[in-house]
């Protein structure tokens, strides 16, 4: 009984923390989030690609987002696929780049090969301090690609390099990641509406 009560108490506590962070996020970051959505939509509207990267849990989020954009989030949608690529998926490229150049270059090397002016780089990070993300941001700027970021804590080094940054106002990695996923789903919903095929009245 004690273990059950402890689990229920923890569930309630985490839920309250989750709600508090999301509420604060909406109060403080709604305008930044809208700017992020608009910039990503602009990348797609101009016929360019979005490259997404992150480490650890954020790598999983990068793959999740790319999946929703290329396939779809809403099963009732019939929109065209949106060109998004997660730079976290090819283990041969990642390990070769890490082995030959160092882990700081696992994303930037891919951008050098694939990125074009007008494409976008979307960085996901709970801290914004990972060296490989900072190097990727510099490479994107060199390629004349906008740098977009969804971050947490203080935003770290990446926030200074991003053209548009959204920083979740929390110091908890778990609560930041939960809010990131919330943001990514809302982002996908908005983009699916924007890129949905026009329906005829006839």
N, C-alpha and C positions, 0 to 999 in steps of 0.2 A: 504493500500500500504506500509506503514511504517513497519508493522509487517511482511509482505511478504519479504521486502528487508532485514529486520533484520534476518529472518530465512535463507535466501539465503546466507547472509554474514557469519552467523555462520556455515552453511554447508561448505562453502568454506574454512573458517578458520580451522575447525576441519579436513577437508580432507588434507589440507596442513600440519598440525601438524602430522597427521597419516603417510603421505608419508615421512616426515622428520625423524620420529622415525624409520620407517622401513628401510630407506636408511642408517641411522646411525647403525642400528642393523646389516645389511648385511656387512657393512664396518668393524665393530668391533667384531662381534660375530659369523661369519660364521664358523670358525674353532671349536669353542665350540659347536655350533649346530651340526656339523658333528660328533663330538665325542659323543654327546648325542644320536644321531640316531644310531651310531654303537653299543653303549652299550645296548640300548633297543633291537636292533636286536640280539645281543649276548644272552640276556636273553631268547628270544623266540627260538633261534637256539639251545640252550642247553636244551630245553624242560621245561622251567620254566615259572612262571606267573609274570605278572606285576600288582602291586597294585598301585592305583592312589588316591591321596587325595589333598584336598584344602578346603578353607573356602569361603563362600559367592559365588561371581561370579566364583571363581576358583573351587568351588565344582561343579558348573554347567559345567565348562570346563572338570573336571575330568570325569564326566558322559558322556559328549560328546565324549571324546577321547576313553573311554572304549567301547562305542557304535560302533564307527567307526572301532575299532580294532576287536571286536568280530563279527560284521556283515560285513560291508565293507563301504568304502568311495565312490569308483567308481562303479556304478551300472553294468558296463561291466566286472568287475573282477569276477573270479571264484575260488579265492584262498580259502584255509582252514581258519577257524576262528583262530584268535590269542588270547591266554588266558589272558585277561585283566579284572581287577575287580576294580570298583570305590568303595572306602571305605566310600562314602558319601551318600549311597542310602537307607540303611536299618534304617528307623526311630526308630524301636523298639530297635535295638542294640545301635544306637547312643544315644538315650535318657536314656536307661538303664545304659550304661557306664558313661554318664554324671552324672546321678543321684547317682550311686553307688561309682564311683571313682573320678569324676570330669571331666570337659570338656577337660582338657589337655590330657585325656587318651582315647578319643573316637576313635582315629585311631590306637594307639599303642595296645590297647586291641585286636582289630581285627587282627593285625599282629601277636600277640602272639598266637592266635588261628589258623591262616591260613598260615602264612609265613613259608617258608622253605629256608635253605641255597641255594643260587643261584637264588632265586626269586628276583625281583627288586621292589624297592619303588620309585615311581615317584611323587615328590612333586610339586604342582603348587601354586604359591603365588606371589602377586604383591610386597610384602614387605620382606617376608622371616623371619618375626619376631613372628609369631603366636606360642604360647607355645605348642599347640597340634601337630604342625608340627615338632618342635624341639624334642619333646618326641618321636614321631614316627620315626624320623631319628636315634635317639639313639637306639631304639628298633630294628630297621632294622640292624644296625651294630652288635648288640648283637646276632642277628640271622644269621649273615654272609650274609646279603643281600646288594647288592650295592644300594646306595642312589643317585638318579638322581633328578635334580631340574631345573625347568623353573621359573625364578624369575624376579624381577624388582627392581628399585631404587638402593640401595647399595647391595642387596642380603641378607641383614640382618643376623640373626644367622644361618639360614639354609645353606648359602653358605659355611660356614666353615665346615659343616658336610657332604656336598655332595661329592661323588666321581667324579661326573661330574655335573657342574652347568652352566647354560646359564642365564645371567642377562641382561634383556632389558635395554638399556641406556636411561632411562626416569624417571622422578619423578611423572608423571601423571598416576594415577591409570587407567584411561580410555584408554590412549594410550598404556599402558603396556598390558592391557587385550586384546586390539585389535591385538597387535603384538603376544601375546600368541596364539590366535586363528589362526592367520596366520601360526605360527610355527607348531601348531598341525596338521593343514591340510597338510602342506608340509611333516611333519613327516609321516603321514599316506600314502601319495602318494608314498614316498620312500619305506616304508615297504611293501606296496602292490606290488610294482615292484619286491622287493627282494624275497617275498614269493609267487609270482605268480607261478602257476604250469608250468613246462617246457613243451613247445610244441614240438611235434614230427615233424620231417621233412618228414616223410613217410606218 
